[in-house]
Structures are given as structure tokens and as C-alpha cells.
Amino acid sequence: MQAIEDIQEQLKSEQFGVLWQLDLKEKLKEKGVEFNRTYHILEVCNPVEAKRVLTENAHRSR
């Protein structure tokens, strides 16, 4: 799907990567549920920011 490819390219330019994606319509269809709208869910991460946030939060929780 072109929109997802475009989003992924934009994410790369912001140093984010896609960790996981879900085609909700297809997943619901697998479960026997009809859903007529197209939804794609992307889990994204910027590893540098993730490390920074996790490090900061680790210091605060001590």
C-alpha cells in the first residue's frame, strides 16, 4: 500500500523504524469478523530516543 510505504519513508527520515504492523481488517477477517474499513496500525520506534527515555526513567525510579 503506497500510503504505508510513504509513511515508512518519512519515518526513516526522522530516524524511526517500524517494529510491527497490523492489518486490522485482515486480522478481524481471520477471526470471522467482517470489518469494511481499512486500518493499518504501525508500531514505531526511534532507538536513540527510546534509550534516552528509558535511561532517564531508570534514574528516576531508584
Backbone bond lengths (Angstrom), bond angles and torsions (degrees), N, CA, C in turn:
res aa  C-N    CA-C-N  psi(-1)  N-CA   C-N-CA  omega(-1)  CA-C   N-CA-C  phi
1 M - - - 1.450 - - 1.539 107.62 -
2 Q 1.302 115.09 127.71 1.468 121.17 -173.85 1.530 112.67 -61.91
3 A 1.311 116.87 -39.18 1.470 119.46 -179.00 1.527 111.20 -61.31
4 I 1.315 117.37 -41.71 1.464 121.08 179.80 1.523 110.00 -66.98
5 E 1.318 116.74 -42.03 1.469 119.92 177.82 1.527 110.71 -60.90
6 D 1.335 116.47 -41.83 1.471 120.66 178.70 1.525 110.91 -63.33
7 I 1.325 116.62 -42.46 1.465 120.97 179.30 1.524 109.89 -63.59
8 Q 1.330 116.68 -43.04 1.458 119.88 -179.59 1.528 111.27 -63.24
9 E 1.309 117.56 -38.85 1.467 120.57 177.36 1.528 110.76 -64.88
10 Q 1.327 116.51 -42.65 1.466 120.02 177.68 1.524 110.67 -63.78
11 L 1.318 116.74 -41.10 1.461 120.64 177.93 1.527 111.17 -60.42
12 K 1.331 116.63 -42.60 1.467 120.23 178.47 1.518 111.25 -58.83
13 S 1.319 116.25 -39.65 1.464 119.31 -179.18 1.532 111.45 -67.30
14 E 1.328 116.74 -20.28 1.467 122.14 177.28 1.533 110.96 -100.54
15 Q 1.336 116.57 11.12 1.469 124.16 178.46 1.528 113.23 66.95
16 F 1.317 116.56 32.51 1.458 122.41 174.40 1.515 108.55 -108.67
17 G 1.305 115.88 148.92 1.456 121.48 173.59 1.512 109.47 -124.32
18 V 1.320 116.05 158.90 1.461 121.66 177.53 1.522 107.52 -92.35
19 L 1.322 116.42 118.75 1.455 121.89 179.30 1.522 111.48 -84.22
20 W 1.341 115.42 -31.98 1.457 120.38 -170.96 1.511 107.50 -162.53
21 Q 1.325 116.99 148.52 1.460 119.41 172.35 1.513 110.25 -142.82
22 L 1.322 115.14 150.98 1.452 122.39 -176.64 1.516 109.33 -131.45
23 D 1.320 116.12 128.50 1.462 122.61 170.52 1.525 105.11 -92.75
24 L 1.314 116.64 97.32 1.456 121.86 -172.43 1.521 112.05 -62.53
25 K 1.305 117.74 -40.93 1.468 121.55 179.55 1.533 110.11 -58.89
26 E 1.328 117.23 -46.22 1.464 121.05 179.55 1.522 111.96 -67.76
27 K 1.332 117.38 -39.60 1.465 120.78 179.26 1.522 110.85 -62.99
28 L 1.338 116.29 -43.06 1.460 119.28 178.07 1.527 110.95 -66.15
29 K 1.319 116.63 -37.52 1.473 120.76 177.66 1.528 110.20 -60.67
30 E 1.355 116.99 -41.38 1.468 121.25 176.13 1.523 111.63 -57.61
31 K 1.323 115.84 -31.32 1.462 121.56 -177.90 1.527 112.45 -90.37
32 G 1.350 116.38 4.19 1.461 120.56 178.52 1.513 114.64 84.46
33 V 1.323 117.28 17.04 1.461 122.10 -178.54 1.526 108.82 -112.28
34 E 1.315 116.00 123.34 1.463 120.43 177.33 1.531 109.23 -83.37
35 F 1.298 115.05 131.70 1.466 121.84 178.83 1.522 105.89 -141.52
36 N 1.310 116.84 119.21 1.465 120.93 -169.56 1.523 115.06 -90.22
37 R 1.288 118.74 0.38 1.465 120.55 178.96 1.515 109.97 -104.71
38 T 1.305 116.27 147.67 1.453 121.44 178.72 1.522 109.58 -91.78
39 Y 1.328 115.81 122.05 1.463 122.20 177.01 1.521 108.11 -132.42
40 H 1.298 115.93 129.73 1.451 121.97 173.12 1.519 106.91 -123.32
41 I 1.302 115.12 130.43 1.464 121.23 -179.71 1.520 107.54 -111.52
42 L 1.326 116.40 127.44 1.455 122.05 179.12 1.526 109.09 -114.68
43 E 1.302 116.44 129.99 1.460 121.22 172.16 1.519 106.20 -97.76
44 V 1.307 116.17 120.65 1.464 120.18 -175.19 1.520 110.53 -119.99
45 C 1.335 114.61 157.75 1.457 120.00 -178.79 1.519 109.87 -151.55
46 N 1.314 114.88 140.28 1.456 121.79 168.61 1.523 104.18 -106.79
47 P 1.342 118.36 107.17 1.460 120.10 -172.97 1.523 114.60 -59.40
48 V 1.324 116.98 -35.38 1.471 119.77 179.45 1.525 109.87 -65.83
49 E 1.324 116.51 -44.96 1.469 120.28 178.65 1.521 110.94 -67.51
50 A 1.316 116.93 -39.04 1.467 120.08 179.13 1.527 110.05 -59.18
51 K 1.326 116.41 -46.23 1.468 120.01 179.28 1.524 110.59 -61.71
52 R 1.340 117.21 -43.53 1.456 120.94 -179.15 1.526 110.89 -60.01
53 V 1.330 116.49 -48.18 1.467 121.09 -178.20 1.522 110.73 -65.26
54 L 1.328 116.49 -44.32 1.458 119.43 -179.52 1.526 111.81 -64.94
55 T 1.313 116.93 -37.08 1.464 121.38 178.20 1.524 110.77 -67.18
56 E 1.334 116.17 -45.68 1.472 120.06 178.01 1.508 110.98 -59.87
57 N 1.320 116.88 -46.82 1.461 120.58 -178.14 1.515 112.03 -66.94
58 A 1.322 117.89 -31.72 1.470 121.16 178.33 1.526 109.94 -66.57
59 H 1.338 116.34 -38.33 1.469 119.59 179.90 1.519 111.16 -69.49
60 R 1.312 117.17 -33.53 1.469 120.91 -179.12 1.518 112.37 -73.75
61 S 1.322 117.36 -28.53 1.464 119.44 -174.34 1.523 112.77 -85.99
62 R 1.286 117.74 0.71 1.475 120.37 -179.79 1.496 111.60 -78.66
